[in-house]
Amino acid sequence: MAKNDMMAKIGSWAFLIGIVIALLIGLYTATTIEDEAVEMFFDTDNGGYVAWVLAIIGAIVGILAVFGKGTITAKETPGFLIAGIALVVMYGVFKGIAITPWIGSLFYGVSMSLSIFVAPAVGLLAVKAIWDMGKD
């Protein structure tokens, strides 16, 4: 197996695993937001570790994409950046809105965990996009 193929597989799997973990943790976080007797998941020690794992997986996806070996191609980069920015904005919007029962917490929890996963990749690809624009 060629090294480039292996990096592409690592990038694909990292992206898929990150999305699945973020969605599952987002759903769980939504339940902890709704249950006022329980501390919100990301405010606990375990939640902090999960946030680090999501951020590291997102950084791996971003690094592979910056070097052209991941799942996000140069053609897909602008769309990914816009979608990532929209996701981070969505998290900020739903943080302050209390649509009850469940729907506001669901949007807030899922968008928060997805933002933690996507933010490192968006940041790295944004720096690469600025670099590419500046060097021409």
HELIX and SHEET records of a PDB file:
HELIX    1   1 LYS A    3  GLU A   34  1                                  32    
HELIX    2   2 PHE A   41  ASP A   43  5                                   3    
HELIX    3   3 ASP A   45  VAL A   66  1                                  22    
HELIX    4   4 THR A   77  LYS A   95  1                                  19    
HELIX    5   5 ILE A  103  LYS A  135  1                                  33    
END                                                                             
